[in-house]
Amino acid sequence: MRTLCVRLTGVLNTTQYSWRQDNIIMFNFV
């Protein structure tokens, strides 16, 4: 569920959280 939320937030704010989205997703996957 957290990954989905993060993904949605990233898609909504791809320009603002472009690097943050990658970092959070990577961390979750790791």
C-alpha distance matrix in Angstrom:
0.0 3.8 5.4 5.2 6.4 8.7 9.9 10.7 12.4 14.2 15.4 16.6 18.3 19.0 22.5 21.7 18.7 19.8 20.4 17.7 15.0 16.6 16.9 13.4 12.1 15.1 14.5 11.0 12.7 15.8
3.8 0.0 3.8 5.4 5.1 6.1 8.5 9.9 10.5 12.1 14.2 15.3 16.2 17.0 20.2 19.0 15.8 17.1 17.4 14.4 12.1 13.9 13.7 10.0 9.5 12.6 11.6 8.5 11.1 13.8
5.4 3.8 0.0 3.8 5.5 5.1 6.0 8.5 9.8 10.3 12.1 14.1 15.0 15.0 18.4 17.8 14.5 15.0 15.4 13.0 10.0 11.3 11.8 8.6 6.8 10.1 10.1 7.1 8.7 12.0
5.2 5.4 3.8 0.0 3.8 5.4 5.0 6.1 8.5 9.6 10.4 12.1 13.9 14.3 17.9 17.7 14.9 15.5 16.8 14.6 11.3 13.1 14.4 11.4 9.6 13.2 13.7 10.8 12.1 15.6
6.4 5.1 5.5 3.8 0.0 3.8 5.4 5.1 6.1 8.5 9.9 10.5 12.0 13.3 16.6 15.7 13.1 14.6 15.9 13.2 10.6 13.3 14.1 10.9 10.4 14.1 14.1 11.8 13.9 17.0
8.7 6.1 5.1 5.4 3.8 0.0 3.8 5.5 5.1 6.0 8.6 9.8 10.3 10.9 14.1 13.1 10.0 11.3 12.2 9.6 6.8 9.6 10.4 7.4 7.2 11.0 11.3 9.6 11.9 14.8
9.9 8.5 6.0 5.0 5.4 3.8 0.0 3.8 5.4 5.0 6.1 8.5 9.7 9.5 13.1 13.2 10.4 10.7 12.4 10.7 7.2 9.3 11.4 9.3 7.7 11.4 12.8 11.1 12.3 15.6
10.7 9.9 8.5 6.1 5.1 5.5 3.8 0.0 3.8 5.4 5.1 6.1 8.5 9.4 12.9 13.0 11.0 12.0 14.4 12.7 9.6 12.4 14.5 12.2 11.3 15.0 16.2 14.5 15.9 19.2
12.4 10.5 9.8 8.5 6.1 5.1 5.4 3.8 0.0 3.8 5.5 5.0 5.9 7.8 10.8 9.9 8.1 10.0 12.3 10.2 7.9 11.5 13.0 10.9 11.2 14.8 15.6 14.5 16.6 19.4
14.2 12.1 10.3 9.6 8.5 6.0 5.0 5.4 3.8 0.0 3.8 5.4 5.1 4.9 8.3 8.3 6.0 6.7 9.3 8.1 5.4 8.5 10.8 9.7 9.6 12.8 14.3 13.8 15.3 18.0
15.4 14.2 12.1 10.4 9.9 8.6 6.1 5.1 5.5 3.8 0.0 3.8 5.6 5.1 8.7 10.0 8.8 8.8 12.0 11.6 8.7 11.2 14.1 13.1 12.3 15.4 17.4 16.6 17.5 20.6
16.6 15.3 14.1 12.1 10.5 9.8 8.5 6.1 5.0 5.4 3.8 0.0 3.8 5.9 8.5 9.0 8.9 10.1 13.5 12.6 10.6 13.7 16.1 14.9 14.8 18.1 19.6 18.8 20.3 23.3
18.3 16.2 15.0 13.9 12.0 10.3 9.7 8.5 5.9 5.1 5.6 3.8 0.0 3.8 5.4 5.2 5.6 7.4 10.6 10.0 9.0 12.2 14.2 13.6 14.2 17.2 18.5 18.5 20.2 22.7
19.0 17.0 15.0 14.3 13.3 10.9 9.5 9.4 7.8 4.9 5.1 5.9 3.8 0.0 3.8 5.6 5.3 4.8 8.5 9.1 7.7 10.0 12.7 12.9 13.0 15.4 17.4 17.7 18.8 21.2
22.5 20.2 18.4 17.9 16.6 14.1 13.1 12.9 10.8 8.3 8.7 8.5 5.4 3.8 0.0 3.8 5.8 5.4 8.7 10.1 10.0 11.9 14.2 15.0 15.7 17.7 19.6 20.5 21.7 23.6
21.7 19.0 17.8 17.7 15.7 13.1 13.2 13.0 9.9 8.3 10.0 9.0 5.2 5.6 3.8 0.0 3.8 5.8 8.2 8.4 9.3 11.9 13.2 13.7 15.3 17.3 18.5 19.5 21.3 23.0
18.7 15.8 14.5 14.9 13.1 10.0 10.4 11.0 8.1 6.0 8.8 8.9 5.6 5.3 5.8 3.8 0.0 3.8 5.6 4.9 5.6 8.4 9.6 9.9 11.5 13.6 14.8 15.7 17.6 19.3
19.8 17.1 15.0 15.5 14.6 11.3 10.7 12.0 10.0 6.7 8.8 10.1 7.4 4.8 5.4 5.8 3.8 0.0 3.8 5.5 5.4 6.7 8.9 10.3 11.0 12.5 14.5 15.7 16.8 18.5
20.4 17.4 15.4 16.8 15.9 12.2 12.4 14.4 12.3 9.3 12.0 13.5 10.6 8.5 8.7 8.2 5.6 3.8 0.0 3.8 5.5 5.3 6.3 8.7 10.1 10.6 12.3 14.3 15.4 16.4
17.7 14.4 13.0 14.6 13.2 9.6 10.7 12.7 10.2 8.1 11.6 12.6 10.0 9.1 10.1 8.4 4.9 5.5 3.8 0.0 3.8 5.4 5.0 6.0 8.4 9.7 10.4 12.1 14.0 15.1
15.0 12.1 10.0 11.3 10.6 6.8 7.2 9.6 7.9 5.4 8.7 10.6 9.0 7.7 10.0 9.3 5.6 5.4 5.5 3.8 0.0 3.8 5.5 5.3 6.0 8.4 9.8 10.5 12.1 14.0
16.6 13.9 11.3 13.1 13.3 9.6 9.3 12.4 11.5 8.5 11.2 13.7 12.2 10.0 11.9 11.9 8.4 6.7 5.3 5.4 3.8 0.0 3.8 5.6 5.2 5.9 8.4 9.9 10.4 11.9
16.9 13.7 11.8 14.4 14.1 10.4 11.4 14.5 13.0 10.8 14.1 16.1 14.2 12.7 14.2 13.2 9.6 8.9 6.3 5.0 5.5 3.8 0.0 3.8 5.6 5.2 6.1 8.6 9.9 10.4
13.4 10.0 8.6 11.4 10.9 7.4 9.3 12.2 10.9 9.7 13.1 14.9 13.6 12.9 15.0 13.7 9.9 10.3 8.7 6.0 5.3 5.6 3.8 0.0 3.8 5.4 5.0 6.1 8.6 9.8
12.1 9.5 6.8 9.6 10.4 7.2 7.7 11.3 11.2 9.6 12.3 14.8 14.2 13.0 15.7 15.3 11.5 11.0 10.1 8.4 6.0 5.2 5.6 3.8 0.0 3.8 5.4 5.1 6.1 8.5
15.1 12.6 10.1 13.2 14.1 11.0 11.4 15.0 14.8 12.8 15.4 18.1 17.2 15.4 17.7 17.3 13.6 12.5 10.6 9.7 8.4 5.9 5.2 5.4 3.8 0.0 3.8 5.4 5.1 6.0
14.5 11.6 10.1 13.7 14.1 11.3 12.8 16.2 15.6 14.3 17.4 19.6 18.5 17.4 19.6 18.5 14.8 14.5 12.3 10.4 9.8 8.4 6.1 5.0 5.4 3.8 0.0 3.8 5.5 5.1
11.0 8.5 7.1 10.8 11.8 9.6 11.1 14.5 14.5 13.8 16.6 18.8 18.5 17.7 20.5 19.5 15.7 15.7 14.3 12.1 10.5 9.9 8.6 6.1 5.1 5.4 3.8 0.0 3.8 5.5
12.7 11.1 8.7 12.1 13.9 11.9 12.3 15.9 16.6 15.3 17.5 20.3 20.2 18.8 21.7 21.3 17.6 16.8 15.4 14.0 12.1 10.4 9.9 8.6 6.1 5.1 5.5 3.8 0.0 3.8
15.8 13.8 12.0 15.6 17.0 14.8 15.6 19.2 19.4 18.0 20.6 23.3 22.7 21.2 23.6 23.0 19.3 18.5 16.4 15.1 14.0 11.9 10.4 9.8 8.5 6.0 5.1 5.5 3.8 0.0
